[in-house]
Amino acid sequence: MSGISFRELAPHDRYKLLCGVVVPRPIALVTTLDENGSVNAAPFSFFNVFSEDPPLVVLGLQHKADFSPKDTTRNIHRSGQFVVHLVDEALATTMNDCAIDFPSGDSEVEATGLKTLPSIDIAVPRLAAAPFALECRQHVALAFGPGRELLVGEVLRLHAREGLIDQEKMYVDFDAYQPIGRLFGNLYAAQRDTFTLARESHAQWLSRNGAAETSDQNQ
């Protein structure tokens, strides 16, 4: 099999394959402020953490069909500020409601009844219902063609729901967190079925595999 050449595929088909293959993806529910002070909220699954020093996250921003920027992109370009909220099982349905194509200027936060709390380092408020919220400011934005941007944001502050972080050990209680991941289409996944793989040193790996090879030779 020679594989599938992405140069020969329409963008929509590339999107379907990439979203079906790269799973599960974390979901960023992003709040921004428009020019009138209205709070916009939109989910993104082209999202991840990128670096701890400096602390950076990345967002893949898609423009409208006419290549004009959507509300989130326009708001970040103007103020350079945004809040990334992680999504748990309890927030899943409301997160999905925030993806509805509300008219520009309408607040998804008001429409869905989400309550907000003030941020500390930026003007954009955060969502009270989110398990974690990352106050961010734009670090750099890169355009890739007329319809896509890569936004790199610096994390200024982390907010966590009570009981989710042991601040002495900097340990996140994963069982209490209950995050969800994006698959493809309308499919999402809970992250309850976990397993452990300990990372070995090279010496440990050699010892284990050398013992296995010796055992095979003795049989």
N, C-alpha and C positions, 0 to 999 in steps of 0.2 A: 504494500500500500504506500503510495507516494504522499499521502496526507492531503489536506484541503488548503489550496492556495487562497489566502485572504484577498489577494489582488484581484481574483476572479469573482469574488462575492460582493453582493450588494451590501451596503452598510447595515441594513436591518438584519440580514442573515448573519453577519459578523457579530452583531449585538446578541442575537439569540444564542449563538455558540459560546461566546465568551461568558455570558451570564449563566449558561447551563453548565459550563466546565468549572469556572472559578467560584466554587461554593464551599461552605456558606460564607456570605460576606456580612461584616458588621453594618449596622444601620446608624446613620447620623441623622437625628431630627434637629434641624438647624433653625434657630431663631435669629432674625435680623429686624432692624427698624427701618421703615420707609421714611420718606421726606416729611410725612405728616405725623410721625411718631407712632404709627400703627405697627403692631407686632406681627411679622410674617413668620410662618413656620412651614418647613418643607423637609421631607425625608430624602436621603441620599444613600444608596448602597455602593456607589463607587467612592469608597471612603476607607481610610485606615490611619493608624498611627505610623509615623515615619521615623521619628528620632526622639531620643531623650535628652540630648545635649547638643544643640538646643532642643527643647520640647516642641515637636512639630507634628501636626496632623495634615493629611491631604484629602481634598475633596475634588471629585470630577464633576464639573458643572456643565450642564447641557443647555444650549440656547433653544429658543422657540423655533418653529418650522421656518419662519421668515428670517432667522438668525439674529433676531433682537434678543437681548438678555432677559432672562426671567427675573422675578422679583428678588430672589436671594442674591443672584449675581450683581444686579444693579445696586442693591442696598450695600453689599460688601464693598463694591467699587467706590461708593460714595463715602462711607464712614470708616471702612477698614476693620469693622468690628462684627463679631458673630459669636453665638454660643452653640456648641455641639452637645446634644443630649444623646446618651445611649438609651436604647430601647429594650425594656423587659417585657415579659408576657402580659403584664397588666396594662401596659401602654400601647400594645400592638394595634388594637382596633382604632384608637384615636390617631396613632401615627399614620395609619392607612387613610383615615379621613383627611388628614392634612395634605395628602397627595391629590385630592380632588381639584379639578381645574376651576377654583374660585376666580372671579374676575380680579384683575390686578388692582391692588389697593384694598381689597377685602381682607380682613384679618382671619386667618385660619384659627388662631388662638381664641378669638371671640366667638367664631362660628361653632367651634367644638367645645366651648366652655372650659378650656384649659386655664388654670390659675397660674399666675406668674409671681416670681420673687425678684427683687432687685439683684443685679450683679454688683460686684465690688470694684473691679478694675476697668469695666467698660459700661457704656450706657444701655446696651441691649439687655433686657430682662431674660431670666431663665425660667424654665418650666418646673413648677413645684412637684409635678407627678413623676418626673424623670428620676431614675436611680442614680445617675451621674450626669453632671453638667460640666463642660469645659469652656471657660471663658477664653476667647481667642481673639487675636488681631491678625490681620493679613500680613504675611511675611513677603510673599511674592505670588503673582498670578501669571501664568503662561498660557498663551492662546495657541491652540493646535487646530488650524483651519477655522472656518467661520462659525462653527457650531459647538466647539468644545473648548473648555478651559480647565487647566489644572491649578487649583488654588492650594497654596501651602500656608497654613496658619500656625502661629506661635501660641502655645497654651500658656496662659497667664495664671490661671487658677482652676482648681478642681473642687467641685461641690459634690458631696455624696449624701445619700439618704442615711439617716441614723442607723447604725448597726451594720453597715456594709463594709466599713474599713476599720481594721485594727491599726491605729496610727503609730503604735509603738513598733510593730513589725512590718508596717506598710503592706498588710495582707488583706486581700479582698475576699469576702465570704461569698464564694461562687454559688453555693446552694441557695443563699438568700437573694442573690443578685437575679437569677433566672433570666439571662439575656436571650434574645432571639436573633436569628440570622436570616438573611435574605437568600433564597435559592434562585428560582427563575419563574417568570410568569407571575401567577398569584400564589406561589408556594413559599412558605416560610418554615423555619425549623426551630424548635426548642432545643436547648443545649443541655439536656438532662442526662443523656446516655454518654458518660465520659469514661475514659480509661487512662492509665498512667504508663508512660514510657520514660524511664530514667535515662538521662544522657550520661554515657560512659566516657571515661578518658581513653586515649589511644591505648595505654597500657592495659586497661581493663578489657578493652575489645580484643587485643592480641591474646591475653590470657584465656578469655572465653573461647575464642575461635581456635586457638592453638590446642586447647583441651579437646575441643570437638573434633579437630583433625586427627589428633592422636587416638581418640576413641574409634574413629572410623577405620584407621589403619590397623587397629587391634582386632577388629571384627573379621 
